[in-house]
Amino acid sequence: MARRVLYQGGVGALPPPQLVFFAILLVSFVLLVTEKLRNDVVAVLIVIALASTRLLSPAEALSGFGSEPAIVVAAIFVLSAGLHRTGVAESLGRLIGRWAGDSWTRAIAVIAVTASVMTRDRQKTMAAGFDGYQAKPIEVVAAVRHAVGHAAQADPP
C-alpha cells in the first residue's frame, strides 16, 4: 500500500502547521510588545487563532480556562482593573512615594513593612479561629473546599 505524502519540504523547511503556529506566535509577540491591544484580548485571540486553524481542538483550546493558574491570572486582571479604575492603585502609589521620598532604600523598607503587616494580619486571622486563611498566591481549590466545608456546616435558613 502506497503511503500518501502531504508534505515534501526540503532540509530546514517547516511543515505548514508549524509555519502557522510560528506566524501566530510572531503576531502575538508583536501585539504584546507594542501593546496595540490589551494583554487579555491578545490571549483570547491566541486561543481563537489556535482553534480556528485546527492546531488545537476546541476542547484543547478551552481546557486551559479551567486550570488554577488561568483562574488566578484572570482574577489578578479583574482586581488590578478594579484598583486602577477606582483610583486606589494611584493613591497607594502616591502614598508610598511620599513615604519613600527619593530614596530606593526607604521605598524597599515601605514595601517590606507592608508585607510584614500582611503576615501579622494572617497570624491574627488564624488566632481568631479562621484556619482557611489564604495568603498570596491564593490556592483556589483549597479556598473553594474550605468555603464549601463551612457552607455544609451552616444551619439552613
N, C-alpha and C positions, 0 to 999 in steps of 0.2 A: 504494500500500500504506500503510495507516494505521500510524502509529508508536504503540506502547504506552508510556504514561507511568506509571512506577511511583511517582513522587514528584511531588506537586503542592504543595509548600510555598510559603509567601509570602516576601516580601522579608525577609531576615535569618534565615530558618528554615534549619536544617541537615538534610541527608538522614539517614535512620536510621543508616547505617553510621558517619557522623561522630558522631552522638549516642552511639552505643555506644562508640566509641573514647574520646570525652571522659569518659564515665562510668567506663571502665576507668582512664583517666588520673587522674581525681579520686580514685577509691578507692585506687589505687596510691599517690598522693601522701599521702593521709591515713594509710595504713598505714605508709609510710616515715617520715613526720614523727612520728607518735605512737609508733612502734616497738612496736606491738601484736604484730607478727610480725617475725622476723629478716629482714634485707635479702635474703638469698639465697632465702628462702622466698617473699618478695614477688616477686622477679624470676622465679622459676619459675611462680608464679601468674599473672603478667602474660602470659607466653608461652602458658600453658594457656588463659587467657581470650581472647587474640587468635586462637588457633587454633580454639577451640570456638565462637566467634562467627563464624567464617569470614572475619574481617577479614584474616587471613593463612592461606595454605595450610599444611598440616602441614610441607611441605618448607621453606617460607619461615620458619616459626616455629622450626624446629630448625637452620636454616642458621647461625645466629649462634654455636652451640656449637662450630663448627669453626674459628672465627676466632681469630687470635692474641690480640687484646685480651680476649676471653671466657676463654681459657685462662689468661692471666696473672691476670685478676681472680679466677678460681676458685682458682688457686694461692695468691694472696695471702690469700684467705679461709681456705684449709686451713692455711697457715703461721701466720697470726695466731691461729687457733683453737688450734693446737698450742702456740704460745708462751704463750697465755693459760692453757690447761689445765695445762701443766707448771709454771707459775709463773715462767717465765723473763722474761716481759714485766714482771711486777710487780717482780721482783728488779732488773732493769735500771733500771726507773723509780726505785726507791728509791736505787740506787747513784748515778744521775745527780743525783737530788735532794740526796743528801748532798754530792756534789762541788760542786754549784752553790750550795747554801745558799739564801739568799733573793734572790740576785742573778740577774736576767734575763741580764745580760752574761755571767756565768760559765756559765749554762745554755747560752747560744749557743756559748760557747767550748768547752764539753764536747762538744756535738754536732758542732762543726767539727772538733775533734780526732778524733772517731770517723770522720768522713768522710775525713779525711786518712789515718788508719790503713788504711781500706779501699782508698784509692788506692795506698798503698805495698804493700799485700797484692797488688794486681793487678800492680804492677810486678815484684815478686818472683816471682810465678807466671809471668809472661811470660818473665822472665830464666831461669827453670828449664826453659823449653822448652815449656810448655803454651800454645800460641798460640790456643787456643779459649776463653780466659777470657771469661766473660760478666759484665759489670757490670749494675747495675740501670738501667733496666728490662731484663730478660732478653729476648733475641731468641730466641724458642722455635724458630723454623725453623732459624736458624743453629746453635743448640746441638744440635739433633737431627742436622743434617747433619754436624757435627763428630763427634758420638758414633758415627754410622753409619760415617763415614770411618775412625775408629780401630778400630771393630769389624771392618771389612772387612780391615784390615791385620793384625789379631791372628792368631796361629797357632791352627789348630783344635785342640781338645783331643785 
